[in-house]
Amino acid sequence: MALPLVLACSTALAAGCGSGRDSVVVRERFEAVQVPHRIAGTTSGAGQVVRNDCTISAVYEVHEATGTAFLAQSELVHLRLRVPRTGTAYELECLGPLVAELPADASKVEATTQDFSGGRHRSVSVRTQVASVRLAGRLVRPAPRRQLVVVEWPRRPASEYNDYRLELSFRLPKAPLVRERLVYTASIACGGSSYLQPMLPATNDLGFVNAFAVPPNGRPFDFVLPRLATGISSHAEATRTLTCAR
C-alpha cells in the first residue's frame, strides 16, 4: 500500500494473446499515479490566482550490475491558474482522464478496474474515436490512421484512491508492432472554457510513445513511465502556470 498522498506503483503491463488467425487482443494494466485533489469556487477579485498542488509518483525497476533494484520517485506539481475577472467559476482537478492515441482499427475498446483488496471488477467510462481533445494551449486531433481514446479514472474516496488498477483492452488486426501515445492529465475549467493540462509527461501534446511487439501467448509487456525526477533523485517539483481562456 502507498503512503498518504503517494501512489506505490506506476508500471503498466500490456499482454497480447492470440484470438484468431487475423486479430489479437491487447490488454494494458495501469496503476493510478495521480492523487485526486479538487479545488473549485468563484473568484472574489480580478486577477486572482487559484492554486492547487498535485502529487504524482512512480516506482521504476532498475537493472544494475549487482541485480535488480527499485527506484521510487514523486513529483509535486503546483498548478497556478490566473483568473482575470471577479465572479468567475473555476475548477482544478488533479486527476484528469487518461488520453491515448491508438490505431484507428482498434475495436472493442473497454476499460475496467480491479480492486487490490477483494479483486472486484468494475467498468470504467471510455470514449473512442474522439475527434479532438483540448490539451493546454491547443486542440489536438489524432494522426492519420489513429484514434483518440479518453478513459475516465474512477472517483474513489481518499482511503481507496490507490486500491485498484485499471485495465484497458482492445482488439487489433494482427501486426508485428503496435504504437500508441499516452498522457496523464489534470482537468481545468474556468468560466465557460475547459481543457486538459498534461501532467505526465509534462508536455503540451499527447506525450510519450509506447511502441511494442505484441507478446505471443499472453506474455506481459512492461510499460515504464517517463522519469519524474532526474537521475536517481527521489523527488521533484514543478509549477504549471495556467490561463483561464484556452
Secondary structure, 3 states (H helix, E strand, C coil): CCCCCCCCCCCEEEEEEECCCCEEEEEEEEECCECCCEEEEECCCCCEEEEEEEEEEEEEEEEECCEEEEEEEEEEEEEEEEECCCCCEEEEECCCCEEEEEECCCEEEEEEEEECCCCCEEECCEEEEECCEEECCEEECCCCCEEEEEECCCCCCCCCCCCEEEEEEEEEECCCCEEEEEEEEEEEEECCEEEEEEEECCCCCCCEEEEECCCHHHCEEEECCCCCCCCCCCEEEEEEEEECCC
